Amino acid sequence: MSARLLLILSLGLILTGYAGLPAQAEGAGKFIVHLPQKLVGSVAGFVVGTPIAMVRCTKRELIKETKEAHTLGGVRPKVLSYATSAFFGIPSGAMSGVWYGVIDGTADGWVNSGDKPFSKATFSLDKLTF
């Protein structure tokens, strides 16, 4: 019982203590007030935005890796080489796309959840962060 009461009192003091801060510390008070909004927005952005970012990054990386495997050594070979370059480009593009998608989805969820927590950018539907 006393631990609950102590927790409630300390949270109340923390939240109301920022109301009397001087003008220099306005950023800290604003951060504390917007922290729950940012946390909820970033979790929603992570849950919804990460799979979207994974698909978008996988598409981008598949194209990039296949072209890199096709132009290996700076020489552009014939059309038959597209089939062999896809053999190497598709697995490496899929793996790197998934990893970049996890990073982009997490970053988009956290970075864009401050001002507009449920915007397109939070859900990785806008331009990706990385």
C-alpha positions in Angstrom: 0.0 0.0 0.0 2.7 2.4 0.9 4.7 1.7 -2.3 1.7 2.5 -4.4 1.1 5.7 -2.5 4.7 6.7 -2.8 4.6 6.0 -6.6 1.5 8.1 -7.1 2.9 11.0 -5.1 6.2 10.9 -6.9 4.5 10.9 -10.3 2.2 13.7 -9.2 5.2 15.8 -8.0 7.1 15.1 -11.2 4.2 16.1 -13.5 3.1 19.1 -11.5 6.7 20.2 -10.7 7.2 21.2 -14.3 4.5 23.8 -14.2 6.6 26.1 -12.1 9.8 25.8 -14.1 11.6 29.0 -15.2 11.4 30.1 -18.9 14.8 28.6 -19.6 13.6 25.0 -19.0 10.5 25.1 -21.3 12.0 22.3 -23.4 12.1 19.9 -20.4 8.4 20.6 -19.5 7.3 20.2 -23.1 9.2 16.9 -23.4 7.5 15.5 -20.2 4.1 16.6 -21.4 4.5 15.2 -24.9 6.3 12.0 -23.8 3.1 9.8 -23.5 2.0 11.0 -26.9 5.4 10.3 -28.4 5.5 6.8 -26.8 2.1 5.8 -28.1 2.8 7.2 -31.5 6.1 5.5 -31.8 4.8 2.1 -30.7 2.0 2.4 -33.3 4.5 3.5 -35.9 6.8 0.6 -35.0 4.0 -2.0 -35.2 2.4 -0.7 -38.4 5.3 1.0 -40.1 8.0 -1.6 -39.8 6.4 -4.2 -42.1 5.6 -1.4 -44.6 9.2 -0.2 -44.5 10.4 -3.8 -44.8 8.4 -4.3 -48.0 9.5 -0.9 -49.4 13.2 -1.4 -48.6 13.2 -5.0 -49.9 11.8 -3.7 -53.3 14.5 -1.0 -53.4 17.3 -3.4 -52.4 16.2 -6.1 -54.8 16.5 -3.7 -57.7 19.8 -2.3 -56.4 21.5 -5.6 -55.7 20.4 -7.1 -59.0 21.8 -4.2 -60.9 25.1 -4.3 -58.9 25.4 -8.1 -59.6 24.7 -7.4 -63.3 27.3 -4.7 -63.7 30.0 -6.6 -61.7 33.4 -5.2 -62.7 32.0 -2.2 -64.5 31.2 -4.2 -67.7 27.6 -4.5 -68.9 27.2 -8.0 -70.3 24.4 -9.4 -72.5 20.8 -10.1 -71.6 21.6 -13.6 -70.4 23.5 -12.2 -67.5 20.3 -10.8 -66.0 19.2 -14.3 -65.1 22.5 -15.1 -63.4 22.7 -11.7 -61.7 19.2 -12.4 -60.3 20.5 -15.6 -58.7 22.8 -13.5 -56.5 20.9 -10.3 -56.4 17.5 -11.6 -55.1 18.8 -13.3 -51.9 21.1 -10.5 -50.9 18.5 -7.8 -51.8 15.8 -9.6 -49.7 18.1 -9.9 -46.7 19.4 -6.4 -46.8 15.9 -5.0 -47.5 14.5 -6.7 -44.4 17.2 -5.3 -42.2 17.0 -1.8 -43.6 13.2 -2.0 -43.2 13.5 -2.8 -39.5 15.9 0.1 -39.1 13.8 2.5 -41.2 10.5 1.5 -39.6 11.8 1.9 -36.1 13.4 5.2 -36.9 10.3 6.5 -38.7 8.2 5.5 -35.8 10.3 7.3 -33.2 11.4 10.4 -35.2 8.1 11.3 -36.7 5.9 10.6 -33.6 6.6 13.8 -31.8 4.5 16.4 -33.5 2.1 14.3 -35.6 2.0 10.8 -34.0 -0.3 9.2 -36.5 0.9 10.7 -39.8 2.0 9.1 -43.0 5.6 9.6 -42.0 5.2 7.7 -38.7 3.8 4.7 -40.5 6.6 4.7 -43.2 4.2 5.7 -46.0 6.1 8.9 -46.7 9.8 9.3 -47.5 11.9 6.9 -45.5 14.4 8.2 -43.0 17.4 6.3 -44.2 
